Amino acid sequence: MIEVRELTKRYGATTAVDGLTFTVRPGRVTGFLGPNGAGKSTTLRTVLGLHAPTSGEVTVGGRRFADRPRGLRHVGALLDASEVHGGRTARAYLAALARSNRIPLARVDAVLAEVGLAGAARRRIGGFSLGMRQRLGIAGALLGDPPVLLFDEPLNGLDPEGVHWVRALFRRLAEEGRTVFVSSHLMSEMEHTADDLVVVGRGRLIAEESLAEFAARGARPSVAVGTPSPGVLTPLLLAEGAEVVEEEGLLTVTGLGAARIGELAAEHRVVLGQLTTRRASLEEAFMELTAESADYTAGGVR
């Protein structure tokens, strides 16, 4: 379990993390979401003791990570796949990590095989693609067979097969009872991967809840209505307090359920060709709830 309590991290006059409190529980995949500059990477580095908090505390399994002498046995992490010496081979890199953490060297070959790099074990990392480096970083996180795993943007550079493999890996790790914490800007991926979400903006907590709860409290559900008589149906819907937008022959209705729309159409003999309830996607909920926390937008800088 990862516990973050009133965590604040400042760099001079800049506050990267501001009073952040949340818990990441075992047996679950927890997505860590936020706009660019939200403080996600700073938080992860503080969990690992790479940055000292200005105030507050972070514990893993009830202890600070820095107090654990063989860290990879307790927490595995992929923060930046490019932060590896390109002159080393994949096997030599992992072997050095294993020795420093008193991990049996047999684990090196095991994790290389698990991530699909057994055939590249003796190749120099400088010749690896970004996707291969990501796989090597995941191998390093798995090396100590730890109960807690942190991943920062683990899908960068992966092809569709690699993305599918990572999804399955995270699910398996959580089913084994491990704590899996995944930072990503890809809301669509979290929709397929995460059980719970921690959402931050400008270093502050926006939401800490299940993925379903987060999506449900985002943008309101709408109903797609197809009819050959939009001019007849629209005033009826507006009179019921609905909001109606017509685009390409389809009405998008919010504020009124599909059942009531169907009743109104039947009462007034309006033919319907489509009546479909559309739930808010995770991405829509994310955009709505973090709109005021985005530092950089397409119109300029906030």
DRENDO-1510 file (C-alpha; in Angstrom, 1 decimal, always signed):
<recs>
REC; n; res; u; v; w
REC; 1; MET; +0.0; +0.0; +0.0 .
REC; 2; ILE; +1.2; +3.5; -0.8 .
REC; 3; GLU; +0.0; +6.3; +1.5 .
REC; 4; VAL; +0.5; +10.0; +0.7 .
REC; 5; ARG; -0.3; +12.4; +3.5 .
REC; 6; GLU; -0.5; +16.2; +3.1 .
REC; 7; LEU; +2.4; +16.0; +0.6 .
REC; 8; THR; +3.9; +19.3; -0.5 .
REC; 9; LYS; +6.9; +19.9; -2.7 .
REC; 10; ARG; +8.2; +23.3; -3.6 .
REC; 11; TYR; +11.0; +24.3; -5.9 .
REC; 12; GLY; +11.8; +27.9; -4.9 .
REC; 13; ALA; +8.6; +29.9; -5.6 .
REC; 14; THR; +7.0; +27.1; -7.6 .
REC; 15; THR; +4.7; +24.6; -5.8 .
REC; 16; ALA; +4.7; +21.3; -7.7 .
REC; 17; VAL; +2.7; +19.4; -5.2 .
REC; 18; ASP; +0.3; +21.1; -2.8 .
REC; 19; GLY; -1.1; +19.2; +0.3 .
REC; 20; LEU; -1.7; +16.0; -1.6 .
REC; 21; THR; -3.4; +13.1; +0.2 .
REC; 22; PHE; -4.4; +9.7; -1.2 .
REC; 23; THR; -4.0; +6.0; -0.8 .
REC; 24; VAL; -3.1; +3.3; -3.4 .
REC; 25; ARG; -4.4; -0.1; -2.3 .
REC; 26; PRO; -3.1; -3.6; -3.1 .
REC; 27; GLY; -5.0; -5.9; -5.5 .
REC; 28; ARG; -6.0; -2.9; -7.7 .
REC; 29; VAL; -4.7; -1.1; -10.7 .
REC; 30; THR; -4.8; +2.6; -9.8 .
REC; 31; GLY; -4.4; +5.1; -12.5 .
REC; 32; PHE; -2.7; +8.4; -11.7 .
REC; 33; LEU; -4.1; +11.1; -14.1 .
REC; 34; GLY; -3.6; +14.8; -14.5 .
REC; 35; PRO; -2.8; +17.5; -17.1 .
REC; 36; ASN; +0.8; +18.3; -18.0 .
REC; 37; GLY; +2.5; +20.0; -15.1 .
REC; 38; ALA; +0.0; +18.5; -12.6 .
REC; 39; GLY; +2.7; +17.1; -10.3 .
REC; 40; LYS; +2.5; +13.4; -11.2 .
REC; 41; SER; +6.1; +12.8; -11.9 .
REC; 42; THR; +7.2; +14.8; -8.8 .
REC; 43; THR; +4.8; +12.8; -6.7 .
REC; 44; LEU; +6.2; +9.5; -8.0 .
REC; 45; ARG; +9.8; +10.5; -7.4 .
REC; 46; THR; +8.9; +11.6; -3.9 .
REC; 47; VAL; +7.4; +8.2; -3.2 .
REC; 48; LEU; +10.7; +6.6; -4.2 .
REC; 49; GLY; +12.8; +9.0; -2.1 .
REC; 50; LEU; +14.3; +10.7; -5.2 .
REC; 51; HIS; +12.9; +14.0; -4.0 .
REC; 52; ALA; +12.5; +15.0; -0.4 .
REC; 53; PRO; +9.1; +16.5; +0.5 .
REC; 54; THR; +8.9; +20.1; +1.6 .
REC; 55; SER; +6.3; +18.9; +4.1 .
REC; 56; GLY; +4.0; +15.9; +4.6 .
REC; 57; GLU; +5.0; +12.2; +4.2 .
REC; 58; VAL; +4.9; +9.3; +1.9 .
REC; 59; THR; +5.1; +5.7; +3.0 .
REC; 60; VAL; +5.1; +2.3; +1.2 .
REC; 61; GLY; +4.0; -0.6; +3.4 .
REC; 62; GLY; +4.1; +1.7; +6.4 .
REC; 63; ARG; +7.7; +2.8; +5.9 .
REC; 64; ARG; +9.6; +5.4; +3.9 .
REC; 65; PHE; +11.1; +3.8; +0.8 .
REC; 66; ALA; +14.5; +5.4; +1.7 .
REC; 67; ASP; +14.6; +3.3; +4.9 .
REC; 68; ARG; +14.6; +0.1; +2.9 .
REC; 69; PRO; +18.1; -1.1; +2.2 .
REC; 70; ARG; +17.2; -3.4; -0.7 .
REC; 71; GLY; +14.6; -1.2; -2.4 .
REC; 72; LEU; +13.8; -3.3; -5.5 .
REC; 73; ARG; +12.6; -6.1; -3.3 .
REC; 74; HIS; +9.8; -3.8; -2.0 .
REC; 75; VAL; +9.1; -1.4; -4.8 .
REC; 76; GLY; +9.7; -1.8; -8.6 .
REC; 77; ALA; +9.5; +1.4; -10.7 .
REC; 78; LEU; +9.7; +2.6; -14.3 .
REC; 79; LEU; +10.0; +6.4; -14.3 .
REC; 80; ASP; +12.0; +7.2; -17.5 .
REC; 81; ALA; +13.0; +4.5; -19.9 .
REC; 82; SER; +15.7; +6.7; -21.4 .
REC; 83; GLU; +17.7; +7.0; -18.1 .
REC; 84; VAL; +19.8; +3.9; -18.9 .
REC; 85; HIS; +23.4; +3.8; -20.0 .
REC; 86; GLY; +23.3; +3.0; -23.7 .
REC; 87; GLY; +26.7; +1.3; -23.7 .
REC; 88; ARG; +25.6; -1.6; -21.5 .
REC; 89; THR; +23.8; -4.6; -22.6 .
REC; 90; ALA; +20.3; -5.3; -21.3 .
REC; 91; ARG; +21.5; -8.3; -19.3 .
REC; 92; ALA; +24.5; -6.4; -17.8 .
REC; 93; TYR; +22.2; -3.5; -16.8 .
REC; 94; LEU; +19.8; -5.8; -15.0 .
REC; 95; ALA; +22.6; -7.9; -13.5 .
REC; 96; ALA; +24.0; -4.7; -11.9 .
REC; 97; LEU; +20.6; -3.9; -10.4 .
REC; 98; ALA; +20.3; -7.5; -9.1 .
REC; 99; ARG; +23.7; -7.5; -7.4 .
REC; 100; SER; +23.1; -4.2; -5.7 .
REC; 101; ASN; +19.8; -5.5; -4.3 .
REC; 102; ARG; +20.9; -9.0; -3.5 .
REC; 103; ILE; +18.5; -10.5; -6.0 .
REC; 104; PRO; +19.5; -13.9; -7.6 .
REC; 105; LEU; +20.9; -13.5; -11.1 .
REC; 106; ALA; +18.4; -16.1; -12.3 .
REC; 107; ARG; +15.8; -13.4; -12.0 .
REC; 108; VAL; +17.6; -11.4; -14.8 .
REC; 109; ASP; +16.9; -14.0; -17.5 .
REC; 110; ALA; +13.4; -14.6; -16.1 .
REC; 111; VAL; +12.3; -11.0; -16.4 .
REC; 112; LEU; +14.0; -10.6; -19.8 .
REC; 113; ALA; +12.0; -13.5; -21.1 .
REC; 114; GLU; +8.8; -12.2; -19.4 .
REC; 115; VAL; +9.0; -8.8; -21.2 .
REC; 116; GLY; +10.0; -10.4; -24.6 .
REC; 117; LEU; +13.7; -9.3; -24.6 .
REC; 118; ALA; +15.4; -12.7; -24.2 .
REC; 119; GLY; +16.7; -12.5; -27.7 .
REC; 120; ALA; +18.1; -9.0; -27.1 .
REC; 121; ALA; +19.7; -9.7; -23.8 .
REC; 122; ARG; +23.3; -9.2; -25.1 .
REC; 123; ARG; +22.5; -6.3; -27.3 .
REC; 124; ARG; +23.6; -2.8; -26.2 .
REC; 125; ILE; +20.8; -0.6; -25.0 .
REC; 126; GLY; +21.8; +2.3; -27.2 .
REC; 127; GLY; +20.5; +0.4; -30.2 .
REC; 128; PHE; +17.1; -0.3; -28.6 .
REC; 129; SER; +13.9; +1.3; -29.9 .
REC; 130; LEU; +11.8; +3.3; -27.4 .
REC; 131; GLY; +9.4; +0.4; -27.2 .
REC; 132; MET; +12.3; -2.0; -26.3 .
REC; 133; ARG; +13.5; +0.5; -23.7 .
REC; 134; GLN; +10.1; +0.5; -22.2 .
REC; 135; ARG; +10.1; -3.3; -22.0 .
REC; 136; LEU; +13.5; -3.2; -20.4 .
REC; 137; GLY; +12.3; -0.6; -17.8 .
REC; 138; ILE; +9.4; -2.9; -17.0 .
REC; 139; ALA; +11.8; -5.8; -16.6 .
REC; 140; GLY; +13.8; -3.7; -14.1 .
REC; 141; ALA; +10.6; -3.0; -12.1 .
REC; 142; LEU; +9.7; -6.7; -12.0 .
REC; 143; LEU; +13.3; -7.8; -11.1 .
REC; 144; GLY; +12.9; -8.0; -7.3 .
REC; 145; ASP; +9.4; -9.5; -7.5 .
REC; 146; PRO; +8.1; -6.6; -5.4 .
REC; 147; PRO; +4.7; -6.2; -3.9 .
REC; 148; VAL; +4.4; -2.6; -5.0 .
REC; 149; LEU; +5.0; -1.3; -8.6 .
REC; 150; LEU; +5.0; +2.2; -10.1 .
REC; 151; PHE; +4.9; +3.0; -13.8 .
REC; 152; ASP; +5.2; +6.5; -15.3 .
REC; 153; GLU; +3.8; +6.6; -18.9 .
REC; 154; PRO; +4.6; +2.9; -19.5 .
REC; 155; LEU; +2.9; +2.7; -22.9 .
REC; 156; ASN; +5.1; +5.3; -24.7 .
REC; 157; GLY; +6.6; +3.8; -27.8 .
REC; 158; LEU; +4.8; +0.5; -27.5 .
REC; 159; ASP; +3.1; -1.1; -30.6 .
REC; 160; PRO; -0.5; -2.4; -30.3 .
REC; 161; GLU; +0.8; -5.9; -29.3 .
REC; 162; GLY; +2.9; -4.3; -26.6 .
REC; 163; VAL; +0.0; -2.2; -25.3 .
REC; 164; HIS; -2.2; -5.3; -25.1 .
REC; 165; TRP; +0.6; -7.2; -23.3 .
REC; 166; VAL; +1.1; -4.3; -20.7 .
REC; 167; ARG; -2.7; -4.2; -20.0 .
REC; 168; ALA; -2.7; -8.0; -19.3 .
REC; 169; LEU; +0.5; -7.7; -17.2 .
REC; 170; PHE; -1.0; -5.0; -14.9 .
REC; 171; ARG; -4.2; -7.0; -14.5 .
REC; 172; ARG; -2.2; -10.1; -13.5 .
REC; 173; LEU; +0.0; -8.2; -11.1 .
REC; 174; ALA; -3.1; -6.7; -9.3 .
REC; 175; GLU; -4.8; -10.1; -9.2 .
REC; 176; GLU; -1.7; -11.5; -7.4 .
REC; 177; GLY; -2.4; -8.9; -4.7 .
REC; 178; ARG; +0.2; -6.4; -5.6 .
REC; 179; THR; -0.2; -2.6; -5.5 .
REC; 180; VAL; +0.0; -1.3; -9.1 .
REC; 181; PHE; +0.2; +2.5; -9.6 .
REC; 182; VAL; +0.2; +3.8; -13.2 .
REC; 183; SER; +0.7; +7.4; -14.3 .
REC; 184; SER; -0.6; +8.2; -17.7 .
REC; 185; HIS; -2.0; +11.0; -19.9 .
REC; 186; LEU; -3.8; +8.4; -22.0 .
REC; 187; MET; -7.4; +8.4; -20.6 .
REC; 188; SER; -8.4; +5.8; -23.1 .
REC; 189; GLU; -5.8; +3.4; -21.7 .
REC; 190; MET; -6.9; +3.9; -18.1 .
REC; 191; GLU; -10.4; +3.2; -19.3 .
REC; 192; HIS; -9.2; -0.3; -20.3 .
REC; 193; THR; -6.7; -0.8; -17.4 .
REC; 194; ALA; -7.5; +0.9; -14.1 .
REC; 195; ASP; -9.8; -0.1; -11.3 .
REC; 196; ASP; -9.3; +3.2; -9.4 .
REC; 197; LEU; -8.2; +6.7; -10.2 .
REC; 198; VAL; -6.3; +9.4; -8.5 .
REC; 199; VAL; -6.7; +12.6; -10.4 .
REC; 200; VAL; -4.6; +15.7; -9.7 .
REC; 201; GLY; -4.4; +19.2; -11.1 .
REC; 202; ARG; -1.8; +21.9; -10.3 .
REC; 203; GLY; -0.5; +19.6; -7.5 .
REC; 204; ARG; -3.8; +19.3; -5.8 .
REC; 205; LEU; -6.2; +16.3; -5.5 .
REC; 206; ILE; -9.2; +16.5; -7.8 .
REC; 207; ALA; -10.6; +13.0; -7.3 .
REC; 208; GLU; -9.8; +9.7; -5.6 .
REC; 209; GLU; -12.4; +7.1; -6.5 .
REC; 210; SER; -13.2; +4.1; -8.7 .
REC; 211; LEU; -13.0; +4.5; -12.5 .
REC; 212; ALA; -16.8; +4.0; -12.8 .
REC; 213; GLU; -17.5; +6.7; -10.1 .
REC; 214; PHE; -15.2; +9.2; -11.8 .
REC; 215; ALA; -16.7; +8.7; -15.2 .
REC; 216; ALA; -20.3; +8.9; -13.9 .
REC; 217; ARG; -19.8; +12.3; -12.2 .
REC; 218; GLY; -18.2; +13.9; -15.2 .
REC; 219; ALA; -20.1; +15.1; -18.2 .
REC; 220; ARG; -23.8; +14.4; -18.1 .
REC; 221; PRO; -25.2; +11.5; -20.1 .
REC; 222; SER; -26.9; +12.4; -23.3 .
REC; 223; VAL; -29.4; +10.8; -25.7 .
REC; 224; ALA; -28.9; +10.6; -29.4 .
REC; 225; VAL; -32.3; +11.0; -31.2 .
REC; 226; GLY; -32.8; +10.4; -34.9 .
REC; 227; THR; -36.1; +11.6; -36.4 .
REC; 228; PRO; -37.4; +12.8; -39.7 .
REC; 229; SER; -39.3; +15.6; -37.8 .
REC; 230; PRO; -36.7; +17.4; -35.7 .
REC; 231; GLY; -38.6; +20.7; -36.1 .
REC; 232; VAL; -41.6; +19.1; -34.3 .
REC; 233; LEU; -39.7; +17.2; -31.6 .
REC; 234; THR; -37.2; +19.9; -30.6 .
REC; 235; PRO; -39.8; +22.3; -29.1 .
REC; 236; LEU; -41.4; +19.5; -27.2 .
REC; 237; LEU; -38.0; +18.6; -25.7 .
REC; 238; LEU; -37.2; +22.2; -24.9 .
REC; 239; ALA; -40.5; +22.6; -23.1 .
REC; 240; GLU; -39.5; +19.7; -20.8 .
REC; 241; GLY; -36.4; +21.5; -19.8 .
REC; 242; ALA; -34.0; +19.6; -22.0 .
REC; 243; GLU; -31.0; +20.9; -23.9 .
REC; 244; VAL; -31.0; +20.0; -27.6 .
REC; 245; VAL; -28.2; +20.3; -30.2 .
REC; 246; GLU; -28.9; +19.3; -33.8 .
REC; 247; GLU; -26.0; +18.2; -36.0 .
REC; 248; GLU; -26.0; +16.2; -39.2 .
REC; 249; GLY; -29.6; +15.2; -38.8 .
REC; 250; LEU; -29.2; +13.9; -35.3 .
REC; 251; LEU; -30.5; +15.5; -32.1 .
REC; 252; THR; -28.2; +15.3; -29.0 .
REC; 253; VAL; -30.4; +15.7; -25.9 .
REC; 254; THR; -29.2; +16.3; -22.3 .
REC; 255; GLY; -31.3; +16.8; -19.2 .
REC; 256; LEU; -34.0; +14.3; -20.3 .
REC; 257; GLY; -34.0; +10.5; -20.3 .
REC; 258; ALA; -34.6; +8.2; -23.3 .
REC; 259; ALA; -37.8; +6.9; -21.8 .
REC; 260; ARG; -39.4; +10.4; -21.5 .
REC; 261; ILE; -38.2; +11.3; -25.0 .
REC; 262; GLY; -39.9; +8.2; -26.3 .
REC; 263; GLU; -43.1; +9.0; -24.5 .
REC; 264; LEU; -43.2; +12.5; -25.9 .
REC; 265; ALA; -42.6; +11.2; -29.4 .
REC; 266; ALA; -45.4; +8.7; -29.1 .
REC; 267; GLU; -47.8; +11.2; -27.7 .
REC; 268; HIS; -47.3; +13.6; -30.6 .
REC; 269; ARG; -46.9; +10.9; -33.3 .
REC; 270; VAL; -43.3; +11.7; -34.0 .
REC; 271; VAL; -41.4; +8.9; -35.8 .
REC; 272; LEU; -38.1; +8.0; -34.2 .
REC; 273; GLY; -35.3; +6.2; -36.1 .
REC; 274; GLN; -32.8; +6.2; -33.2 .
REC; 275; LEU; -33.0; +6.6; -29.5 .
REC; 276; THR; -29.7; +5.8; -27.8 .
REC; 277; THR; -28.4; +6.8; -24.4 .
REC; 278; ARG; -24.8; +7.8; -24.5 .
REC; 279; ARG; -22.7; +7.7; -21.3 .
REC; 280; ALA; -19.8; +10.1; -20.7 .
REC; 281; SER; -16.4; +8.6; -21.5 .
REC; 282; LEU; -13.5; +8.8; -19.1 .
REC; 283; GLU; -11.8; +11.3; -21.3 .
REC; 284; GLU; -14.8; +13.6; -21.3 .
REC; 285; ALA; -15.1; +13.4; -17.5 .
REC; 286; PHE; -11.4; +14.0; -17.2 .
REC; 287; MET; -11.5; +17.1; -19.6 .
REC; 288; GLU; -14.5; +18.5; -17.7 .
REC; 289; LEU; -13.1; +18.0; -14.2 .
REC; 290; THR; -9.6; +19.2; -14.9 .
REC; 291; ALA; -10.4; +22.1; -17.2 .
REC; 292; GLU; -9.5; +24.7; -14.6 .
REC; 293; SER; -6.2; +22.9; -13.8 .
REC; 294; ALA; -4.6; +22.7; -17.2 .
REC; 295; ASP; -1.5; +24.8; -17.4 .
REC; 296; TYR; -1.3; +24.6; -21.2 .
REC; 297; THR; -4.2; +24.7; -23.6 .
REC; 298; ALA; -4.6; +24.9; -27.4 .
REC; 299; GLY; -5.4; +28.6; -27.1 .
REC; 300; GLY; -2.4; +29.7; -25.2 .
REC; 301; VAL; -0.9; +29.4; -21.7 .
REC; 302; ARG; -2.9; +29.5; -18.5 .
</recs>
